[in-house]
Amino acid sequence: MSKIYILNSLNNIVNSQKRKKKKVIFYYSKSLLHILKKLMLDRYINRLVVKKNNITVYLKYVFNIPIIKNIKFLSKPGRKIYMKYKNIKNIMSKNFFVSTNKGILNKKDIYEKKIGGEVLFILNV
């Protein structure tokens, strides 16, 4: 699946949280599953259930307020934004995801491996 599907799926999560939904269901995609697992490890979503052709995401709230307030998409299909590691260090956001030659990595992984790439999105919590 393409990055457009990933961006639409993440936008779907934000919209579902604004409407106080408990879960969201997506078609299976390896790259989407990888991002969702990272979000689960960083405690932005409660849990994932993977079945044959779909992924069920259980959303997380604190005192009935959504954890993920907004997602800012930096790279878009018509305009891709690439950053070196030195420039990525200047982003002071809570969490962001970068597509690299090592796969899709979050902020912690980028700092450990010291590599840059295409900045996909920034989470505003």
Secondary structure as the mmCIF struct_conf table of DSSP 4:
data_model
#
loop_
_struct_conf.conf_type_id
_struct_conf.id
_struct_conf.beg_label_comp_id
_struct_conf.beg_label_asym_id
_struct_conf.beg_label_seq_id
_struct_conf.end_label_comp_id
_struct_conf.end_label_asym_id
_struct_conf.end_label_seq_id
HELX_RH_AL_P HELX_RH_AL_P1 LYS A 3 LYS A 18
TURN_TY1_P TURN_TY1_P1 ARG A 19 LYS A 20
BEND BEND1 LYS A 22 LYS A 22
STRN STRN1 LYS A 23 TYR A 27
HELX_RH_AL_P HELX_RH_AL_P2 LYS A 30 LEU A 41
TURN_TY1_P TURN_TY1_P2 ASP A 42 ARG A 43
BEND BEND2 TYR A 44 TYR A 44
STRN STRN2 ILE A 45 VAL A 50
BEND BEND3 LYS A 52 ASN A 53
STRN STRN3 ASN A 54 LEU A 59
STRN STRN4 TYR A 61 VAL A 62
TURN_TY1_P TURN_TY1_P3 PHE A 63 ASN A 64
STRN STRN5 ILE A 65 PRO A 66
BEND BEND4 ILE A 67 ILE A 67
STRN STRN6 ASN A 70 PHE A 73
STRN STRN7 LYS A 76 LYS A 76
TURN_TY1_P TURN_TY1_P4 PRO A 77 GLY A 78
STRN STRN8 ARG A 79 ARG A 79
STRN STRN9 TYR A 82 MET A 83
HELX_RH_AL_P HELX_RH_AL_P3 TYR A 85 ILE A 88
TURN_TY1_P TURN_TY1_P5 LYS A 89 ASN A 90
BEND BEND5 SER A 93 LYS A 94
STRN STRN10 ASN A 95 THR A 100
TURN_TY1_P TURN_TY1_P6 ASN A 101 LYS A 102
STRN STRN11 GLY A 103 ASN A 106
HELX_RH_AL_P HELX_RH_AL_P4 LYS A 107 LYS A 113
TURN_TY1_P TURN_TY1_P7 LYS A 114 LYS A 114
STRN STRN12 GLY A 117 ASN A 124
#
